[in-house]
Amino acid sequence: MIDSGDYTKVVHAGVKPEEMTGAIMTPIFQTSTYVQTAPNEHKGWDYSRAGNPTRDALEEAFAALEDVNYGLAFASGLAAEQAVIQLLDSGDEVIVCDDVYGGTGRLFRQLFAKYGIVFKFVDMTNYGQVEAALSDKTKMIWVETPTNPLLKVIDIQKMSQYAKDKKALLVVDNTFSSPIFQSPHKLGADIVLHSTTKYIGGHSDIIGGAVMVSDEHLYEKIKFVQFAAGATPGPIESFLLLRSIKTLAVRMAKHEENALQVASFLEAHPKVDSVFYPGLESHPQYDLAKSQMSGFSGMVSFNLKGDYTDVLNFLDKLTIFELAESLGGVESLVNHPEKMTHASVPEALRQELGIGPNLLRLSIGIEDGNDLVEALGKALD
Ligand SMILES: *Cc1c(COP(=O)(O)O)cnc(C)c1O
């Protein structure tokens, strides 16, 4: 269920009429630099890596979406993540949920581990594992919920308690839920992060990332990384995202409605082995999902019965759903995690997590739900 106030909030987030002309839409300020009246006397902008009015409007919109004080825009979700990790020093430890987005695991294992930051991957639905990983060096707990691709639900409040006990920061990657269905900051997260490539962008035409925080000191530190390292989005991407945000609530409502219909259909189908969707009562963490999410979003994973040849046949027969990586766009997509999005996850870990040859992940779009069910039904038969 979408909070009715969200429909209004997203339409107006970050946007005010432009001062010179009254233009209702924020203009695309396609400029790298700004004329100064005297050395270091200017109107608040001096160079577009440091600030750009179109990006500023987007950052205000980001803050409004997560109900926090500050938003920061990045060139991609991973650029947002690297800015957050740069808060840490060599020797610091991070506890990370084990089925994070494949690219997040790659960033941590293959890029930042070599600087002496220690990443401990654990199953965060198992508190014993979390407690065993905590130490006096724990500086950050990194949560992605629901997880990808198995849609496990992690208790944000519980993780925030662990973080507080260690005076560590709790980071929540809220990409899968979108700001419409989950508000991690209210549940104790210090930093909320999104790949805006997904639901916030929503049209499969932008790569982008967002960081949202309320603490001013933390904001200043991440803003410094944004400025000093420079992984910023351009004004056109910023404009397109501002435009996307206006329809975020209506899109999420339809994504969820369709996903529930598809998940229920798949669950009852004899050729389907198991369905993973937090909005199904059969989901092992349905109660937790209901208490920390106001809706269940549009991601559905399932295991097909049979062998890999049956999976290939199914994909071959499937209409409407295009075979592609990514998610959160208006059009429905199907992905084979083992061979596509999660190919960089170490083989042993993939097996342990249950990412096998029969697993498929659907990003349910905003088409007619009956059409989606019919397409899946025909391919299954
Ligand atoms: C896609 C994704 C990312 C990475 O974002 P990019 O925009 O591709 O860099 C991070 N986290 C999650 C959950 C994602 O789905």
The ligand as an SDF file (V2000), in Angstrom:
LIG
                    3D

 15 15  0  0  0  0  0  0  0  0999 V2000
   22.1690   -2.1150   -9.9660 C   0  0  0  0  0  0  0  0  0  0  0  0
   22.4170   -2.1400   -8.5140 C   0  0  0  0  0  0  0  0  0  0  0  0
   23.5380   -1.5100   -7.9670 C   0  0  0  0  0  0  0  0  0  0  0  0
   24.6060   -0.8470   -8.8210 C   0  0  0  0  0  0  0  0  0  0  0  0
   24.1290    0.2680   -9.4790 O   0  0  0  0  0  0  0  0  0  0  0  0
   24.6670    0.7770  -10.9150 P   0  0  0  0  0  0  0  0  0  0  0  0
   23.7850    1.9320  -11.1870 O   0  0  0  0  0  0  0  0  0  0  0  0
   24.5220   -0.3600  -11.8710 O   0  0  0  0  0  0  0  0  0  0  0  0
   26.0900    1.1530  -10.7090 O   0  0  0  0  0  0  0  0  0  0  0  0
   23.6700   -1.5190   -6.5900 C   0  0  0  0  0  0  0  0  0  0  0  0
   22.7720   -2.1260   -5.7920 N   0  0  0  0  0  0  0  0  0  0  0  0
   21.6890   -2.7520   -6.3000 C   0  0  0  0  0  0  0  0  0  0  0  0
   20.7210   -3.3960   -5.3650 C   0  0  0  0  0  0  0  0  0  0  0  0
   21.4720   -2.7800   -7.6650 C   0  0  0  0  0  0  0  0  0  0  0  0
   20.3990   -3.4240   -8.1440 O   0  0  0  0  0  0  0  0  0  0  0  0
  1  2  1  0
  2  3  1  0
  2 14  2  0
  3  4  1  0
  3 10  2  0
  4  5  1  0
  5  6  1  0
  6  7  2  0
  6  8  1  0
  6  9  1  0
 10 11  1  0
 11 12  2  0
 12 13  1  0
 12 14  1  0
 14 15  1  0
M  END
$$$$
